[in-house]
Amino acid sequence: MKFPVIIKRILLPVLLLLSAGAYCAPHGKTLFARHCSACHGSHGMGGVGVPIALPAFINSVSNTYLTKTIRHGRPGRIMPAFEKLSDAQVVAIIKFMRKWTWKPAPNEDDTPVVGNKKHGRLLFARHCARCHGKDGQGGKGTGVTFSRKRDLPIIAPALNNAGFLAAASDVMIRDTITFGRKGTPMVSMLKAGLSREDINDLVAYIRSFTPAANKRAQAIHASGDLSPIITMASPYGMKETIENIKQAIINQNFTLIRVDYLDHGLVTKGHEDKSKVVIHFCNFKFLFNALAIDPRVGMFLPCRITVTEKNGKVRLTTVNPQRLSKLFNNHELDESCRAMHKVYQSILEDATL
């Protein structure tokens, strides 16, 4: 079919725009693989993070809930907030997730649930605290992997979490308590003997967590101001500084693993930069305990201190462990990170005295 020149001039830019839009449209599967699969698994069946492809979950949550969860995350837990994703990218991820089920997404119902929070508190202690924690802080551990000790095969979520409370409507919380989640330890409280009025009281109590949860989230966010590294100048030469560090490591009851050039394996053997040395060390009991809290800590283990020399000046540098909890979004790491920060600080100070 031939078109007049004037029609071609009108249609061509439109077709180009449409094709460009299709080409630039975010791909949900790719985005999920990049941002979500490391924790939730490529098929959404969990790993470090909980399974989100379970029919009992994906069929019960609205797109609004998923959007808010991606945006807010779970401050202090495993799920980070993805604030830099565009709206179109978030929509694409959710569309990909919806392919796990043949059911349409349920509509968001923001109708408030009215109940007696004082009675709900008693019910929570009796029926919910065993899994979700005395104050709703959630189960310990990460995800559904079985290589680490944890309270349950699937970790109960934190209900006193600002991200959860911002994402979940009263109706969603009520329905989850009422019907449970098949495939998880969460049973139907209605079948367990609670009345619908009891369940409303539970919802009211859970919703009362909001002010304290928001305050904790603000404190967690503020921890991001900490420097990502610890660094210190040495008054000694390169060789003497390295020997001082090795002795300081032993004094801290850590095992010296090896001393190597920083660029070892990246350049031809014998051409390494001898002014940049990395010292590897470890305390295996500490390592085991930290990995039991969050296996992702393994990316930063064993412990390392880098020693560099430039213009006759020697400097020691290492990662700041107190940034790990912020980076991994896991408040359970706080105590371990503070302890490791103290170890690093002591080693660096002992080596440079």
N, C-alpha and C positions, 0 to 999 in steps of 0.2 A: 504494500500500500504506500502510495506516495503522498506526502504532506506538502502543503504550500510552504514557502519559505518563512512566512510570518509565524505559522504554527510551530515550525521547527525551532525558531528562535525563542518561542515561549516554552516549549516542552523540554528542550535540551538542558537549560539551567535547573529546571524542576527535577528531571531525572538524575542529574548529577548530584543534586542535594540529597535526594532520596537514597541513592547508592552510597554516598559518603556517610549518611546517617546509619545505614545498615552496616557499613564496614566498621564504623567507630563504636557501634553499640557494644556495651560491655558484655562479656561472655560469662555467664554465671558459673559454669563448671570450672573455668580457668580461675576465676576469682576465688571460688571455694577452695580449690586446690592450693592456691597461694596463701590465703589468709586463715583458712579454717581446718583443713585436713590434717595438719600436723598434730592437732589435739583431738579432733572429733573423728579422724579416719576418713579416707577418701570416699567411703560410702556412708559416712555418717554414723557408723556403729561404735564409735568411741575409741579411746586410747588413753592419753593423758586427760582428755576431756570426756564428759559423759556422752552416751549415745543419744543422738538427736533424730535418728531415722526410725526409731521405734514407732510403730503405728499408734500406740497409746499416747505418744507425745505429739508427733507431727500432725495427727488428726484432731488434736484438741487445742492447738494454739493458733491464734489469729496472726495475720501478717503484721498487724500493729505490734503485737507482743514480740515477734521476731525482729522487727525493725528497731524497737526500743532496746532489745537485748544486745543487738549488734552495736548500736550507738552508745549505750551506757556501760556495757559489759557488767562485770560483777566486781566492784572495787574490793581488793584484798583477797580475792579468790583466784581461780585459774583464768577465767574469761576476761580478757582485756577489753577496753572500749575502742572501737574502730571509728574514731572521730574524723579521720581524713578520707574515708571512702565517700564518694559522691552518692547522692540520692539514687541515681541510676544504677550504680554499682551494687548498692544494698538491695534494690529491687531485683536485680539480676541474680544475686545470690539466693534470695528467697524463692524466686521462680525455679531455680535449679533444685532447691530443697523440696519443693512441692512435687517434683517428679518422683519422689520416693513413695508417693501414695496416689491412689486413683480418686480419693475423696477431695472435694473442694475445701478451701480454707474456711473455717468457721468465721462468722462475723464477730467483730469486737463488740462486747456488751459492757459498757462502763457504768451500769446501774450499781449504786452503792449497796452493800450488804450491811444491814443493821443488826447488831448483836451486842451481847453483854461481855465486854472484854475481861471483866474480873472473873466471871465464870469460865471464859475461854482460857484464861491463864491456868486455872486448875486442870482443865481438860488437856491443855498442851503438855503440862508436866506428866500427866498420866498416860497419854497416848502418843505424843509426838517427840518428846525430848530425847528418848532413847536413840533415835536416828538423827534428828535435826539439831540436837544439842540443847542443853538446858535453857539457853537464852536465844535459841534459834540460829546459832552460829554455823550450823551445818556439820556434816560428818568430816572426819579427818582423812587425809590422803588425797589422791588425785585419780579421777577417771575410773575406768573399768579394767585396767591391766592388773594381772594377778601376781606380778613379780615383786610387789611391795606389800608390806603389812598395811591393812586398812580396816576400818570398822565394818564395812559392807562391800559386796562385790560392785555395787553401783553407789557412788557416794551421794548421800542425801544433800540436797542443795541448802545453802544458807538462806534462811527466810528473813533474817534481820539485816539483809544486804540492800543497800540503796539502789543498786541496779535492778535487782529482782522486784523490789517494791515499786519502782518507777515503771517497770515493764508489765507486771501482772495486774490485771484488774481484779476487783473483789469477786466477780463472777467466776473468773478463771481459777482463783484460789479455792473458792467454794466447790467448784465442780471437781477439781483435783482431789480434794479431801473426800468428797462424796463418792466418786467413782474409782479413785485410785489410779495407778498406772500399771497396766499389765506388762509383765516383763521386767519389773523392778520390785524392790521390797515394799513399795508404797501400795498398801491395800485399801480397799473401800472402807472408809470409816462408817458409812451407813450400814454396810453388811456386818461390820464389827460391833454394831449395837448403838452407835450414836444416833440421836434424833437430828432432824434437819435444823432444829433450833440450836442444838449443841454445835453443829457445824457452823452456823452463822456466828455463834459466840467465838469459835476458834478463829474465824476470818477477822472478826473485830480485834481480837488480841494480836494476831499477826500484823494487821495494819497499824497497830499502835507502836510497832518497832520503828516506824518511819523517821521521827525526829532524831533519835540516837544514831540510826543508820546513816543518815545524811551527814551528821557530825563526824562519824568515823571516816566516811568517804572523803571529806574535806581534808582530814589529817593525812590520809594515805596519799592524796594528790600532792600535798605540800612536801612529802618526802622525796618527790622528784627533783627538788632543788639541790640535793646532795651531789657533790662532785663524783663523776664516774670513776675517778682514779685517785690513788694515794701516791704521792711523789715526795722524794726527799733528796737533798744534796749530800754527797759524801765528801768529807775532808781528806779521804785517802785516795790512793791510786786505784786503778782498775783491779789489779791482781789482789791487792790487800782487801779491797771492799768485798770481792767475791768470797775470799776466805772467811771474812767476818760474817757474811750472810750465812754461809754453810754452818758455821759454829752456832749462830743464833737460831737456825732452824732446828738443830739437834737439841739446843737448850729448851726449846718449846715442845719437846717430845714429838716432833715430826720427823718423818723419814726422808732423807735426801735421795731423790731418784736419779737425777742427772743434771749436769751442767752442759749447755750446748750453745752454739751460736744461733742468734735469732733467725738468720736466713738459711739455716741448714736445710738442705733438700730443695731449696728454691734457686740455688746457684750451683755452678760446677764445684765439686768437692775440691777443697784447697783454696777456693776463692771467696770464702765466707768473710763477712765484715767482722773483724776481731774486736771492734769497738762496741759491738752490740751482743750481749750475752744474756741468755735466759736460764734461770735456775728453777728446776721442777722439784717439788717436794709434796709430801702427803702425810696425813694422819688417817689411817684406814678406818678406825672406829668413827671418827668425825665424818669421814666420807660416807660410810654406810648410813649413819643417822640422817645426814643431809639428803641423800638420795631417796631415803624412805619417805621424807617429807615431800620432795618434788624431784622426780628423775631428771628434769630438765637442767638441774644444777650440774649434771655431768658435762655439759658443754663448757663449763668453766673449771673443770678439774682435770689433772691434779693442779694444786696451787702453783703459782708462778710469780717470780719477781724478775723484772728485766733490768739489767744494768747497762748503761750507755756512757760512753766517754766522748766528749766533744770539746775541742780547744783546751784539753788538759783538765776539764771539769767532769766529774763523775756524778751521775744521777741514778737513783733507784726509783722504779715505777711499778705499781701493781694495780689490779682492779680493786675498786671499793666494794666490798661485799654488802654493805648496807644499801647499795642501789639494787641488789638482786631482788628483794621483795617487791620493789616498785616495778622492776623490769618483768618479773614473772607474775606479778599481781597475786602474790601468795603471802598473806600475813603470817602464816605458820612458819615461814622462814626467818622471821624477824630475830628470834633468839639466836639461831645458828649464825645468822649474818653478823649480828653484833659480836658474837664470840670470835668469829673469823676475822673481823675488822680489828679486834684487840690483838690477835695473834700477828697479823700483818704489821700493825703499828709497832708492836714490841720488837719484831725482827728488824724492821727498818731502823728503829731507834738504837737497838743494840749494835747493829752493824756500823752505825755512823758516829757513835760516841767517841 
